[in-house]
Amino acid sequence: NPHLWEVEVGYPFGLFVEPTHKLDVLGHYCPVPVSQARKALTDLGLGDVLMVVADDPETMHDMPLLVERLGHRLVDIHKSAGEFKFIIEVCQ
């Protein structure tokens, strides 16, 4: 089951924006990753940074749309070995 958890400070990404929370939706397909991300973003507060880890290619299209619609900021997308990591800054 997808699980949202807090990230230890200093997560080794070398990012300007460090994730504070991580949502792992690996192995889940549309609409699960987007609906879980929406739920997580609703639970988080201003200044939190969510990293969503997914392997459904549909998320490359759907996640940016969701983030924009909710009024948050998509900081970055990392692609490697069939995994997509979306770094989302909570803006409200």
N, C-alpha and C positions, 0 to 999 in steps of 0.2 A: 504494500500500500504506500502511496506517496507520503513522504514525511518531511515536514518543515523543521529544521533545527538551526540553532544559533551556531555561528562560526567563531572559532577562537580568533582573536585579533592577530594579525600577521599572517593571514592565509597566503601561501606562497604563489601569488599571481603576478607580483610586481606591478599591480595596478595603481593608478592614481586614486581610484575609488575602490576601497576594500569592501567586499561583501560582509554584511553583518548576519545574514541568514542564507540558508541554502535549501532549495527545493529539488529533490531528486525524482524525476519522472521518467527515468530510463526504463525502456520496455513498455511504456504506455503510449497509446496512440490517440489521435484526435477523437473526441474533444477533451480527453482527460488532462493533458499537459496544460492547455489554456485555461480550463475551468479550475484546476488546482492552483495555477498561477494567479488567477483572478482572486480566489479565496485567500491566498497567502498575502497578496498585496492589500487586500481589504483589512486583514488582521494586523498588518505592519503600520508603523507610524512615520511621520515626516523625518527624513534624514536616514531612515533605514535603507540598506542596499541588499536587494535580493539577487542571488545567483540561482537561475533555473538551469538544471542540467537535463537535457533531453536527447533522444536519438531518433525522434520522429521528424523526417524532413519537412513535413507540413508546418512544423513550428517556426521554420525560417520565414514563412509567410505570415502565420497567424500571430506569433508573439509580438512583433513590432506593432501590428494593428491594435492588439489588446492594450499594449502599453500606452500608445498614443491616445486611444479612446478613453482610458482611465486618467489621463493627464499626468502620467509619470514620465521618466526620462530613461530611454534605452542608452546606457553608457557605452556598451560594447557587446560584441558577439565573438566568442572564440570558437573556431571549428577545428576539431582534431579527431582523427580515427573514428569518424562517424558519429561523434558526439558534438552537441551544440551547447555552449554555455552562454546564457543571456545574463548580462549584468544590468540590473534595473534599479534606478534610484527612485525611492518613494518621494513624491513631490507634494503630497497633500494628506 
